[in-house]
Amino acid sequence: MTLDRIAPALFVLLWSTGWIVAKYASPHADPLTFLSLRFLLAAVLFAVITSVSRAVWPASRSGWIHGVASGALLHGVYLGGVWWAISQGVPSSVSGLIAALQPLLTAIAAPFIVGERLSAAQKSGVVLGLAGLTVAIAPRLAILDADTLQIALLPLVVNILAMASVTAGTIYQKRFLQQGDLRAIATLQYVGGFAVVAPLALLIEPLRVDWTTEFFLAMGWSVLGLSLVSIMLLLYLIRRGQVSRAASLTYLVPPAVAIESWFLFGEQLTVPMIIGTLIVVVGVWLTNRKTRVIA
């Protein structure tokens, strides 16, 4: 099928814009408030699509629970953490670089989850990926005094934990949501995402929204381009067993985000950032490279 061939690359291309829109939207709304509105609109949109197309909702209570739980991980914790971290000063290029480490984290978790042993190349890839991230962000942290460093470290840690959450969410969905209509599952997942970020927004944010053209543009792209098209592509890839093909292209995301951030927001492309990104690219490539087994 044509979609099978282009879906991985299309998903990665669209997904890379997520860090750009997070940075673009931050001056116009609090991050968790923005995501609460986005998830609510996306849930309503998918519910309408599910009803109009007469898609079948999960037949069991466990199906509903798994849909909501996977959405809490994939959308609520992951995007909530990323958007909050970017709003707290983590450059979108650095955040995109952290997200690119997801295949490495999956490779680390694989021996404990499915008993899959890592090859020597994969182990080297994991080490290179972590080293590349260190090279990219260490100079930024080294110039900070102790007090500022403590403040800067928290958003970075939250961003890394968010990356771990999307890894867990992908594994969770692969295990518990192999059956069921993708449209209904997407609806439940946005409900799960909303259930995570809305209470947090009420708790820690003043619910600031500037109803500007920029806000509506960011919301429109977030709901239609990211929440609708990108997520449907992700669910399709997971169902078709092609997540590895999309993962093999994730090494293109950090350079793309870094260039887009430099062009749109003036984020500096420093020598350590460029070198660190290249090291991460090699590490992710090694981790995802298919090795030939010689009998």
Secondary structure, 3 states (H helix, E strand, C coil): CHHHHHHHHHHHHHHCHHHHHHHHHCCCECHHHHHHHHHHHHHHHHHHHHHHCCCCCCCCHHHHHHHHHHHHHHHHHHHHHHHHHHHCCCCHHHHHHHHCCHHHHHHHHHHHHCCCCCCHHHHHHHHHHHHHHHHHHHHHHHCCCHHHHHHHHHHHHHHHHHHHHHHHHHHHHHHHCCCCCHHHHHHHHHHHHHHHHHHHHHHHCCCCECCCHHHHHHHHHHHHHHHHHHHHHHHHHHHHCCHHHHHCCHHHHHHHHHHHHHHHHCCCCCHHHHHHHHHHHHHHHHHHCCCCCCC
